[in-house]
Amino acid sequence: MTLRALEPDDLEFLFALENDPDLWAVSDVLPAPISRHALREYLRHSAASLAEAGQMRLIISSEEDKPVGTLDLYDYSALHQRAGVGITVLKNERRRGYAQKALLQLLPYAREALRLHQLYCTISEDNLASISLFAKIGFQKVGVRRDWLRAATPGRWINTVEMQLLLSE
């Protein structure tokens, strides 16, 4: 398993991933399909640095160099040396260790190359697998945001768990 930069060849993989309605619930944008044209433009500008764009997306590739997920750094703050981290793995590729291996590869890169002091994540309270994954890596629960995500059922809301990892410890 490797983490790598985005490539133009990732267009169809990203198209499938971004248009998966099951993933829209954890996004901060209104649920809507995204076009190949918009993704081509995104890929064209994806070479911008974390400092320039405030975010970075890496592809999680299998041993066969097949894209199986993404690891995102977002909400980057140079001043406070922190970034949010999110992971998405294709439904049919989950429970194979890709997310854990990706996080373990990210940590030294975040600490040494990006010189981050901390990483944090926001996870739906009912996503016990993700909460367990981040806890295994060393993230600690630091709070709960009540009614933070709108549920698929009208009038229902979901709490999120906030987790944090100090990289300098």
N, C-alpha and C positions, 0 to 999 in steps of 0.2 A: 504494500500500500504506500502511495506517495501523495504528497500535497504538491500541487503545481499551479502555475499561473494560468489564467484563462487563455484559450486559443480560439481562433476563428472556427475551427472544427467543432467546438463545443456548442454551436448554435442549436442543433436539434436536441441535444441533451438539456440545455437551458430552457428551450421552448416547452419541452415536456414537463420539466420541473416547475417552471413558473406558472404553467397553466393547470396545475393539479389543485382542484378546489379544496382538497383536504388540507393543503398548506396555507390557503388564504386566511384561515382563522387566526394564525399566529403572526400575520403580517400587520404592518401599520398603514397599509394603503387599502383603499376600497377594493373589494373583490371584483376583479375584472380580468378577462383574458388579455394577454400581452401578445403583440404581433412579432413576427420574425424580423420585420423592419426595425422595430424598437430595440430588439435584442442585438441586431447587427450594429446599430449605433452604440449601444452599450458596450459591446465587445470592441468596437473601434476605439473607444475612449478608456478602456479598462486598464491600459498601461500606466495611467496616472498613479503617482505614488500615494501611499496612505496619507502623507502630510498634505498633498494637494487635494485629494478627493474626500478625505475624512472617513474613508472606508476602503476595504480591500476584500475581494472574493477570490478564494482559492478552490481549485477542483480537487476533490478526493478521488483518486484513481485506484482501481483494483490492481492486483498483481499482474493482470493481463493488460494494464494500461487503459481500462475501460472506465469512463466516469461513473461514479456511483453516488456522489453527493457533493455538497459544497460546504466550505467553512468560511464564514464571514466575520471580518472585523469591521465594526461600525462605531459611529459616535466617538471617533478618535479625538483625543485631546492631547496636543503636544505639551501644553502647559502643565497639565496634571498627570501626564504620562500614563494614560489609561485608554482602554477601548472595550467595547462590548464584543462578545463573541457569540455566534450562533452557528449551529450545525444542522444541515438537512441531508438525510440519506434516503435514497429511493426506497419505497416501501418494500420491494422484493429483495433489497440488499441489506436490510436491517438485521440486527442480532448476529453480525459476523465480525464485530470488533472494529469496523472502519472508523466509527466516531471516536472511540477511545484512542486508537492509534493516531488519528489526525490531531486530537488534542495534545497527545504526548509529543508529537512532532512540533506542534505550535509553540509549546511553552518555552523551550530554549531560544527559538527564533524571536518570540515576543520579548524575552528578557534581554538577550544579547544583541540581536541585530536591530530590533525596533526600540530597544531601551525602555520598554514599558515597565511601570512600577506595579500595575495591577490590571487584571481582566475581570469583567463581570458579565453576568447573563441574567436574562429574565425568562422564566420558564412557567408555562401554564401549570397551575397547581395539580391538575389531574394527569400530567405527563410524568408519571413516576419513574419511567425508564430514563428520561433525560436528567431528572433530579438526581437519581442514583449515579448515573454516569459522571456528572460534574462533581458530585461529592467524592467519588472514587479517585478523581484526579487531584482533589485537594480543595475544591471550591467549598466555601462555607455559606450556609444560609444566613443572610443578614436582615431579611425582612420579607413581608408579604404586602403586595398591593391589592387592595380589595376592589372587586368589580373592574379589573383593569382591561380585560378583553371581552368584547361582545361575543356571545355564544351564537351558534347557528340558529338556535331556537329563539324566536323573538321575545324580548323582555327578559332574557336570561343573561347573566354575566359570569365571568370566570375570574377567580383570583389568580395572581401570579406570585411566584417565589423569586426573590432576588438573591443571587449568589455572587460571591466575590472571591478572588484569589489574589493575594499579595505575592508578587513574583520575587520580591527581595528577601523573603523569609528563608 
